[in-house]
Amino acid sequence: MVNFEIWVLAMCLIFQSGYAFYLPGSYPHKYVVGDPLSVKVNSLTSIDTEMPFSYYSLPFCRPHEGVKDSAENLGELLMGDRIENSPYKFKMYTNETDIFLCQSNKLSTDHFGLLKKRIDEMYQVNLILDNLPAIRYTKKEGFTLRWTGYPVGVKVQGVYYLFNHLRFNVLIHKYEETSVARVMGTGDAAEVMPTDPKGGPDVPGYMVVGFEVVPCSVVHDANLVKKLKMYGKYPSPIKCDPTAVSMPIKEGEPMVFTYEVSFELSDIKWPSRWDAYLKMEGSKVHWFSILNSLMVITFLAGIVLVIFLRTVRRDLTRYEELDKEAQVQMNEELSGWKLVVGDVFRAPSSPALLCILVGDGIQILGMAIVTILFAALGFMSPASRGTLITGMLFFYLILGIAAGYVAVRVWITIGCGDHKGWISVAWKAACFFPGIAFLILTILNSLLWGSHSTGAIPFSVFVILLLLWFCISVPLTLVGGFFGSKAQHIEYPVRTNQIPREIPAQKYPSWLLVLGAGTLPFGTLFIELFFIMSSIWMGRVYYVFGFLFIVLILLVVVCAEVSLVLTYMHLCVEDWKWWWKSFFASGSVSIYIFLYSINYLIFDLKSLSGPVSATLYMGYSLFMVLAFMFATGTVGFLSSFWFVHYLFSSVKLD
């Protein structure tokens, strides 16, 4: 018991430090005046095409030492990030102006056409300094807008202009050892936190807390820079006016690139340096979404309460108070759900497929809950690029054991204890959803490969994903299936008749009600779905994982309640084929998510250009919709199974 208390205390300290430090796992980098600062470049991105391209696919200046890739994790590669070094270099707290970078070769026909195409497609250049993306501020109608990166160029009255001069502003904060220890939330944090020993404690150091860029289009005299070397002083002062453009790109002419940098002391402290990127806009909308979900849950909970307390309990109490002769007489007069007692646990059609979907749904749902919980605690921040995707992949692989266990346990329960075929079910559960995912990704990847986009998953990463699947996920799923086969199957409370009961004709098709049931779960989700879609397709940072976790829990509750109510309604009209209907009652929310995706494409991504971009969007949307269907359908099926088992376990009918 003492060990358990110590363990709980340790976990609380870990979580507390996580909250205090804001971005667990990161720590300040101390720079002394004059220390070199290197800017890195990420892939060029556009909300017009959703296809990233390498920065050096355009005729930009290259570093003297050559282009080198930064070490990237699996999540970054899957997201299409390609972080490389750049020729932009600064010295800490040293302002510099009129720095000549390079003069490109004369623009070839291909490069000229490519530059115009990238400008038309609104591609953005993404720079990174000390792990902070470059941010750009613009003013429109009295409002200040924030953007990450800057456009390659702009088209004005049919003429293409290039942003060839960059004005950088680096925000810095004085490095204070004691304040960092206090931020960490522990008294001895300065002893455990890695520090930079250079310069000693008495030499003032600084931390980078902001990185701003202002792009300008400036005409340079090519004759003045012929003898200049990289980082030399441009002969005349450069005036950077972001409101005017004057550097048109012309075929057969070179382009000159320059930059300037200034440093500004800021009150922003290290833990708050990401606030400019993570400012939560529209928090009232998120609360409205949660309130809306709670109202739906309360409404459904009231219906469930009525079913349990008034209908079911009343009927069971009346039935149990009768003697045997009266029960026999009452059996002849029974109606509703009590009439299907001999068929309610009859095996559904395609039982193996149902077990596979439920197993995969448990795996996806578990991955979503655990990943969003860790993200809400701050362990998957945007400061660590790719950690969210990497975390999702890791948790999905590990939870293969849960998929195998649930799939086989349901299979044996449907078979009334018959273990035959459990290995086949476990194997199919390990391959079904990942197989669909690989098929979709392969098709989309072939489109990206054909477009030479950095968004294409490299062949080596494809091999790694296959190895992770077959070496980790599949074995764990089979292990879970083994444990599921050894577990005691759930015994049915009533016997199943040999001859199935005929289902009376219904006024309305039962599947119509099932499809309509998805509107309620969608109602709890659609507001948050807009922010998620904007994050994925509009390049916005999504970091309100606390809200998302609450919405996810509410979605699970709504799915369970909706499926339970519909299952009861089907049983009341003597429809005993509830297995698949309970799955799709909540799983049908995926249909509305897919329709919403089409709506988002038409009305919010109006600028999306080209059939390749639209195919990519629809392919990824289909992948997301299938994952939603598996997860929500599983919640509905398991809640309905529990309800039906509970309901008929109280009945003494023969």
C-alpha positions in Angstrom: 0.0 0.0 0.0 2.9 2.3 0.8 4.5 1.6 -2.6 1.2 2.4 -4.3 1.0 5.8 -2.5 4.6 6.6 -3.5 3.8 5.7 -7.1 0.7 8.0 -7.1 2.7 10.8 -5.5 5.4 10.4 -8.2 2.8 10.5 -11.0 1.2 13.6 -9.5 4.6 15.4 -9.4 5.3 14.4 -13.0 1.9 15.8 -14.1 2.3 18.9 -12.0 5.7 19.7 -13.6 4.1 19.1 -16.9 1.5 21.7 -16.3 4.0 24.2 -14.8 6.6 24.0 -17.6 3.9 24.1 -20.3 5.9 22.1 -22.9 7.3 19.0 -21.1 10.6 17.7 -22.5 11.8 21.1 -23.8 14.2 23.4 -22.1 15.7 26.8 -22.9 18.8 27.2 -25.0 21.2 29.8 -23.7 23.0 32.0 -26.3 25.8 34.4 -25.5 26.1 37.7 -27.5 27.7 36.9 -30.8 26.7 33.2 -30.8 25.7 31.9 -34.3 22.0 31.4 -34.9 21.0 29.3 -37.9 17.7 29.5 -39.7 16.2 26.3 -41.1 13.7 25.8 -43.8 10.7 23.5 -44.0 8.7 22.4 -47.0 6.8 25.0 -49.1 3.1 24.7 -48.3 -0.1 25.9 -49.9 -3.8 25.7 -48.9 -4.6 25.8 -52.6 -3.0 22.4 -53.4 -2.3 20.8 -50.0 0.9 19.4 -51.6 4.2 20.4 -50.0 7.3 20.8 -52.0 11.0 21.1 -51.1 12.2 24.7 -50.4 15.1 24.1 -52.8 12.8 23.0 -55.6 12.8 26.7 -56.4 15.9 28.7 -57.4 16.6 30.1 -53.9 20.1 30.6 -52.4 21.8 27.5 -51.0 24.2 27.3 -48.1 27.9 27.2 -48.7 28.2 23.8 -46.9 25.5 22.3 -49.0 22.0 21.3 -48.3 21.6 19.0 -45.3 18.5 17.3 -44.0 17.7 17.6 -40.3 17.0 14.5 -38.3 13.3 13.9 -38.4 11.0 11.5 -36.6 8.4 9.3 -38.2 5.6 11.7 -37.6 7.4 14.5 -39.4 8.0 12.4 -42.4 4.3 11.3 -42.5 3.2 14.9 -42.3 5.4 15.9 -45.3 7.9 18.0 -43.3 11.3 18.2 -44.8 13.5 20.4 -42.6 16.8 21.5 -44.1 19.5 24.0 -43.4 19.4 27.5 -45.0 21.9 30.2 -45.9 20.3 32.7 -43.4 22.6 33.1 -40.4 22.5 35.5 -37.5 24.7 36.5 -34.5 22.9 36.7 -31.2 22.0 40.2 -30.2 23.8 41.7 -33.2 21.7 43.8 -35.5 22.8 43.7 -39.2 21.4 45.4 -42.3 21.8 45.2 -46.0 23.3 41.7 -46.0 23.9 40.3 -49.5 22.9 36.6 -49.7 23.4 35.5 -53.3 22.6 36.1 -56.9 20.8 33.3 -58.7 21.6 32.1 -62.2 19.6 33.5 -65.0 16.1 32.2 -64.8 15.6 29.3 -67.2 12.2 28.7 -68.9 11.5 25.9 -66.5 12.4 27.8 -63.3 10.5 30.9 -64.6 7.4 28.8 -65.2 7.7 27.0 -61.9 8.0 30.3 -59.9 4.9 31.7 -61.6 3.0 28.5 -60.8 4.0 28.5 -57.2 3.0 32.1 -56.8 -0.3 31.4 -58.5 -0.9 28.5 -56.1 -0.1 30.8 -53.1 2.8 28.8 -51.7 4.3 29.9 -48.4 8.0 29.7 -47.3 8.3 28.3 -43.8 11.4 29.3 -41.8 12.4 28.0 -38.4 14.7 29.5 -35.8 15.4 27.7 -32.5 12.4 25.5 -33.2 10.1 28.5 -33.6 8.4 29.0 -37.0 8.7 32.4 -38.6 5.5 34.4 -38.0 4.2 37.3 -40.1 1.8 40.0 -39.0 -0.5 41.8 -41.4 -3.3 44.4 -40.8 -6.6 44.3 -42.5 -9.6 46.5 -41.7 -8.2 47.4 -38.3 -7.5 43.8 -37.3 -4.0 42.3 -36.9 -3.7 38.9 -38.6 -1.1 36.3 -37.8 0.5 34.0 -40.4 3.2 31.4 -40.3 5.7 31.8 -43.1 5.5 34.3 -45.9 4.4 34.0 -49.6 6.9 33.2 -52.3 5.7 36.2 -54.3 2.6 38.0 -55.4 0.8 38.7 -58.7 -0.2 42.3 -59.3 -2.0 43.3 -62.6 -0.7 40.3 -64.4 3.0 40.8 -63.3 4.7 38.4 -61.0 6.8 39.8 -58.1 9.2 37.9 -55.9 9.8 38.6 -52.2 13.6 38.7 -52.4 14.4 40.7 -49.3 13.5 39.5 -45.8 13.5 41.7 -42.6 13.8 39.5 -39.6 13.0 40.5 -36.0 14.2 38.1 -33.3 12.6 38.5 -29.9 14.9 37.6 -27.0 14.6 37.3 -23.3 17.4 37.4 -20.8 18.4 34.0 -19.5 17.8 33.7 -15.8 18.8 30.5 -14.0 16.5 31.1 -11.0 13.4 31.9 -13.0 13.8 28.7 -15.0 14.0 26.6 -11.8 10.8 28.3 -10.6 9.1 27.7 -13.9 9.9 24.0 -13.7 7.9 23.8 -10.5 10.5 22.1 -8.4 13.0 23.7 -6.0 16.0 21.8 -7.4 15.2 22.0 -11.1 18.3 24.0 -11.9 20.4 21.0 -10.8 18.6 18.5 -13.1 17.9 20.7 -16.1 20.6 20.6 -18.7 22.3 24.0 -19.1 24.8 25.4 -21.5 28.1 25.8 -19.6 29.8 28.1 -22.1 30.5 31.6 -21.0 29.9 30.7 -17.3 27.1 31.8 -15.1 28.3 35.4 -14.9 28.1 36.0 -18.7 24.7 37.3 -19.7 22.8 34.9 -21.9 19.6 35.2 -23.9 16.8 32.9 -25.1 14.9 33.2 -28.4 11.3 33.8 -27.6 10.0 35.1 -30.9 10.8 35.0 -34.6 9.1 37.5 -37.0 9.6 38.0 -40.7 8.6 40.8 -43.0 8.9 40.0 -46.7 9.7 42.7 -49.2 10.1 42.9 -53.0 13.1 45.1 -53.7 14.8 45.8 -57.0 18.6 45.3 -56.8 21.3 46.3 -59.3 22.8 43.1 -60.6 26.0 45.0 -61.5 26.6 46.1 -57.9 26.7 42.5 -56.5 28.9 40.9 -59.1 32.0 41.0 -56.9 30.1 40.5 -53.5 30.5 37.3 -51.6 27.7 35.8 -49.4 27.1 37.8 -46.3 28.9 40.8 -47.7 27.5 44.4 -47.3 25.2 45.6 -50.0 26.7 48.8 -51.5 23.6 50.9 -51.0 20.9 51.1 -48.2 17.9 48.7 -48.8 14.5 50.1 -48.1 12.0 47.4 -47.1 8.4 48.5 -47.7 6.0 45.6 -47.2 3.1 47.6 -48.8 4.9 47.9 -52.2 6.3 45.5 -54.7 9.0 46.3 -57.2 11.0 43.1 -58.1 9.3 41.5 -61.1 10.6 38.1 -62.1 11.7 37.9 -65.8 12.9 35.0 -67.8 16.6 35.1 -68.6 17.4 37.5 -65.7 19.0 36.6 -62.4 17.5 37.3 -59.0 19.3 38.9 -56.1 18.5 38.0 -52.5 19.2 40.1 -49.4 18.1 40.2 -45.8 18.5 42.2 -42.5 18.0 41.2 -38.9 17.3 43.0 -35.7 17.0 41.8 -32.1 14.5 43.1 -29.6 14.4 42.4 -25.9 11.0 41.1 -24.9 9.0 40.5 -21.7 7.9 37.2 -23.1 9.3 34.4 -21.0 10.4 31.0 -22.3 7.2 29.0 -21.3 5.1 31.6 -23.1 7.0 31.9 -26.3 4.5 29.6 -28.2 1.5 31.7 -27.1 1.6 33.7 -30.3 1.0 30.5 -32.3 -1.4 28.8 -29.8 -3.7 31.7 -29.0 -7.1 30.0 -28.6 -9.6 32.0 -30.6 -13.3 31.4 -30.2 -13.1 29.7 -26.8 -16.8 30.6 -26.4 -17.6 28.5 -29.4 -15.8 25.5 -27.8 -17.8 25.9 -24.7 -21.0 26.2 -26.7 -20.1 22.9 -28.4 -19.7 21.2 -25.0 -22.9 22.8 -23.7 -24.7 21.6 -26.8 -23.4 18.1 -26.3 -24.5 18.1 -22.7 -28.0 19.0 -23.7 -28.2 16.1 -26.2 -26.8 13.8 -23.5 -29.3 14.9 -20.9 -32.2 14.5 -23.4 -31.0 10.9 -24.3 -30.3 10.1 -20.7 -33.9 11.0 -19.8 -35.2 8.6 -22.5 -32.9 5.8 -21.2 -34.1 6.5 -17.6 -37.7 6.2 -18.7 -36.9 2.9 -20.4 -35.2 1.5 -17.4 -37.4 2.8 -14.6 -40.9 2.9 -16.1 -41.1 0.5 -18.9 -38.6 -2.3 -18.2 -38.7 -2.3 -14.4 -42.5 -2.1 -14.4 -42.9 -5.0 -16.8 -40.4 -7.2 -15.0 -41.9 -6.5 -11.6 -45.4 -7.3 -12.8 -44.2 -10.5 -14.4 -42.2 -11.7 -11.4 -45.2 -11.2 -9.1 -47.4 -13.7 -11.0 -47.5 -17.4 -10.2 -46.5 -20.0 -12.8 -50.1 -20.5 -14.2 -50.5 -16.8 -14.6 -47.1 -16.5 -16.3 -48.1 -19.2 -18.8 -51.3 -17.3 -19.6 -49.4 -14.0 -19.8 -46.8 -15.6 -22.2 -49.6 -16.0 -24.7 -50.5 -12.3 -24.3 -47.0 -11.0 -24.4 -46.1 -8.3 -26.9 -43.0 -6.2 -27.7 -39.5 -7.1 -26.7 -40.7 -10.0 -24.5 -41.8 -11.9 -27.6 -38.3 -12.1 -29.1 -36.8 -13.8 -26.0 -36.0 -16.9 -28.0 -34.4 -15.0 -30.9 -32.7 -12.0 -29.4 -29.3 -13.8 -29.1 -29.5 -15.6 -32.4 -26.1 -15.2 -34.2 -26.1 -12.3 -36.7 -25.2 -12.5 -40.3 -21.5 -12.3 -41.0 -20.5 -12.7 -37.4 -16.8 -12.8 -38.1 -16.9 -9.4 -39.9 -18.8 -7.9 -36.9 -16.1 -9.2 -34.5 -13.3 -7.8 -36.7 -15.0 -4.3 -36.9 -15.5 -4.3 -33.1 -12.0 -5.3 -32.4 -10.5 -2.7 -34.7 -12.9 -0.1 -33.3 -11.7 -0.7 -29.8 -8.1 -0.3 -31.0 -8.9 3.0 -32.8 -11.0 4.4 -29.9 -8.4 3.5 -27.3 -5.7 5.2 -29.5 -7.8 8.3 -29.8 -8.5 8.6 -26.0 -5.0 7.9 -24.9 -3.4 10.2 -27.5 -5.7 13.1 -26.9 -5.3 12.7 -23.1 -1.5 12.9 -23.4 -1.8 15.9 -25.8 -4.2 17.6 -23.3 -1.6 17.2 -20.6 1.0 18.9 -22.8 3.1 15.9 -23.8 2.5 16.3 -27.5 3.1 20.0 -28.2 3.7 21.6 -31.6 7.2 22.5 -30.3 8.0 18.8 -30.9 7.0 18.4 -34.5 5.5 15.0 -35.4 5.0 13.8 -31.9 1.3 13.7 -32.3 1.4 11.4 -35.3 4.2 9.4 -33.8 2.2 9.0 -30.6 -1.0 8.0 -32.4 1.0 5.3 -34.3 2.7 4.0 -31.2 -0.5 3.7 -29.2 -2.3 2.1 -32.1 0.4 -0.6 -32.4 0.4 -1.3 -28.7 -3.4 -1.5 -28.5 -3.4 -4.3 -31.0 -3.6 -6.6 -28.0 -7.0 -5.0 -27.0 -8.3 -5.5 -30.6 -7.4 -9.2 -30.6 -8.9 -9.8 -27.2 -12.2 -8.1 -27.8 -12.6 -9.5 -31.3 -12.0 -13.1 -30.2 -14.1 -12.7 -27.0 -17.1 -11.5 -29.0 -16.5 -14.3 -31.5 -16.6 -17.0 -28.9 -19.6 -15.4 -27.2 -21.5 -15.4 -30.5 -20.5 -19.0 -30.9 -21.8 -19.9 -27.4 -18.3 -21.0 -26.3 -17.1 -22.5 -29.5 -13.4 -21.6 -29.9 -13.2 -22.8 -33.5 -11.8 -20.1 -35.9 -10.5 -17.7 -33.3 -7.1 -17.5 -34.9 -8.6 -16.5 -38.2 -10.7 -13.8 -36.5 -7.6 -12.4 -34.7 -5.5 -12.4 -37.9 -8.2 -10.6 -39.8 -8.7 -8.1 -37.0 -4.9 -7.4 -37.3 -5.1 -6.9 -41.0 -8.5 -5.4 -41.8 -8.3 -1.7 -41.0 -4.5 -1.4 -41.5 -5.0 -3.1 -44.9 -7.6 -0.5 -45.9 -5.3 2.3 -44.6 -2.3 1.0 -46.6 -4.5 0.7 -49.7 -5.7 4.4 -49.4 -2.2 5.7 -48.6 -0.6 3.8 -51.5 -3.0 5.3 -54.0 -2.6 8.8 -52.5 1.1 8.4 -52.3 1.4 7.5 -55.9 -0.3 10.8 -56.8 2.1 12.7 -54.6 5.1 10.8 -56.0 3.9 11.7 -59.5 3.8 15.4 -58.5 7.3 15.2 -56.9 5.8 16.5 -53.6 7.6 16.2 -50.2 4.2 15.0 -48.9 4.9 11.6 -50.5 5.9 9.0 -47.9 9.5 7.8 -48.8 9.8 4.2 -49.8 12.0 3.5 -46.7 9.2 4.9 -44.4 6.7 2.6 -46.2 9.0 -0.3 -45.4 9.3 0.8 -41.8 5.5 1.1 -41.5 5.0 -2.4 -42.9 7.6 -3.8 -40.4 5.9 -2.1 -37.5 2.6 -3.6 -38.6 3.8 -7.1 -39.1 6.4 -7.2 -36.3 4.5 -5.4 -33.5 0.8 -4.9 -34.3 0.0 -8.3 -35.8 1.8 -10.4 -33.0 0.2 -8.3 -30.3 -3.3 -8.8 -31.9 -2.7 -12.5 -32.0 -1.5 -12.5 -28.3 -4.7 -10.5 -27.4 -6.7 -13.1 -29.4 -5.1 -15.9 -27.4 -6.0 -14.3 -24.1 -9.5 -13.7 -25.4 -9.8 -17.4 -26.3 -8.8 -18.4 -22.8 -11.3 -16.0 -21.2 -14.7 -17.3 -20.1 -17.2 -16.5 -22.8 -20.3 -14.4 -21.8 -23.2 -16.8 -21.3 -26.6 -15.8 -22.7 -29.3 -15.5 -20.1 -31.9 -17.2 -22.3 -32.0 -20.1 -24.8 -32.3 -19.5 -28.5 -35.1 -21.3 -30.4 -34.2 -23.6 -33.3 -36.7 -21.9 -35.7 -36.3 -18.2 -36.1 -39.3 -16.0 -35.4 -40.8 -14.1 -38.3 -40.3 -10.3 -37.9 -43.6 -8.4 -38.5 -43.8 -6.0 -41.4 -42.8 -2.5 -40.3 -44.4 0.8 -41.4 -41.0 2.3 -42.0 -37.7 0.6 -43.0 -35.7 0.0 -39.8 -32.5 1.1 -41.6 -34.0 4.6 -42.1 -34.1 5.0 -38.3 -30.6 3.7 -38.0 -29.2 6.2 -40.5 -31.1 9.1 -38.9 -29.6 8.2 -35.5 -26.2 9.5 -36.6 -27.4 13.1 -36.5 -27.3 13.2 -32.7 -23.6 12.1 -32.3 -22.8 14.4 -35.2 -24.5 17.3 -33.4 -22.1 16.9 -30.5 -19.1 16.8 -32.7 -19.5 19.2 -35.7 -18.3 22.4 -34.1 -15.1 20.9 -32.9 -14.8 19.1 -36.3 -14.6 22.5 -38.0 -11.5 23.5 -36.0 -9.9 20.1 -36.6 -10.5 20.4 -40.4 -9.1 24.0 -40.4 -6.0 22.7 -38.6 -5.4 20.0 -41.1 -6.3 21.8 -44.3 -5.8 25.5 -43.6 -2.4 25.3 -41.9 -3.7 26.5 -38.5 -2.3 25.2 -35.2 -4.7 23.1 -33.2 -3.9 22.9 -29.5 -7.2 22.9 -27.6 -6.9 19.2 -26.8 -8.6 19.7 -23.4 -11.8 20.7 -25.2 -11.3 17.9 -27.7 -10.9 15.3 -24.9 -14.2 16.5 -23.3 -16.0 16.4 -26.6 -14.6 12.9 -27.3 -16.0 11.6 -23.9 -19.3 13.2 -24.6 -19.4 11.7 -28.1 -18.8 8.2 -26.6 -21.7 8.8 -24.1 -24.0 10.0 -26.9 -23.2 7.1 -29.1 -23.9 4.6 -26.3 -27.2 6.2 -25.5 -28.4 6.5 -29.1 -27.6 2.9 -29.9 -29.2 1.7 -26.7 -32.5 3.6 -27.3 -32.7 2.4 -30.9 -32.0 -1.2 -29.9 -34.9 -1.0 -27.4 -37.2 0.5 -30.1 -36.3 -2.4 -32.5 -37.0 -5.0 -29.9 -40.3 -3.4 -29.0 -41.5 -3.9 -32.6 -40.3 -7.6 -32.4 -37.2 -7.0 -34.6 -34.6 -9.2 -33.0 -31.9 -8.5 -35.6 -30.3 -5.8 -33.5 -26.6 -6.7 -33.8 -25.6 -4.9 -36.9 -28.2 -2.1 -36.4 -26.7 -1.3 -33.0 -23.3 -1.0 -34.7 -24.5 1.3 -37.4 -26.9 3.3 -35.2 -23.9 5.1 -33.8 -21.6 4.3 -36.6 -23.8 6.2 -39.1 -22.3 9.4 -37.7 -19.5 8.7 -40.2 -22.0 9.4 -43.1 -22.6 12.9 -41.8 -18.9 13.5 -41.2 -18.3 12.5 -44.8 -21.1 14.8 -46.0 -19.6 17.6 -43.9 -16.2 17.0 -45.5 -17.7 17.5 -48.9 -19.4 20.7 -47.7 -16.1 21.9 -46.3 -14.4 21.2 -49.6 -17.0 23.1 -51.6 -17.5 26.1 -49.3 -14.3 26.5 -47.2 -11.7 25.1 -49.6 -13.0 26.9 -52.6 -9.5 27.8 -53.7 -8.4 24.1 -53.8 -7.1 23.6 -57.3 -6.6 20.6 -59.5 -8.0 17.1 -59.5 -5.0 15.7 -57.6 -5.6 18.0 -54.7 -9.3 17.2 -54.5 -8.5 13.5 -54.7 -6.0 13.8 -51.9 -8.6 15.6 -49.8 -11.3 13.1 -50.4 -8.9 10.2 -49.9 -7.8 11.4 -46.5 -11.4 12.3 -45.6 -12.5 8.7 -46.4 -9.7 7.3 -44.2 -10.9 9.5 -41.3 -14.5 8.6 -41.8 -13.8 4.9 -41.7 -11.9 5.3 -38.5 -14.8 7.2 -37.0 -17.3 4.5 -38.1 -15.3 1.7 -36.6 -14.8 3.5 -33.3 -18.4 4.9 -32.8 -20.0 1.7 -34.1 -18.0 -0.3 -31.5 -19.3 1.9 -28.7 -22.9 1.5 -29.9 -22.6 -2.3 -30.3 -21.0 -2.9 -26.9 -23.5 -0.7 -25.0 -26.4 -2.4 -26.8 -25.0 -5.9 -26.0 -24.7 -5.0 -22.4 -28.3 -3.6 -22.4 -29.8 -6.6 -24.1 -27.9 -9.0 -21.8 -29.0 -7.1 -18.7 -32.6 -6.8 -19.9 -33.1 -10.5 -20.7 -31.1 -11.8 -17.7 -34.0 -10.5 -15.6 -36.6 -12.5 -17.5 -37.6 -16.0 -16.6 -39.3 -16.9 -19.8 -38.7 -20.4 -21.3 
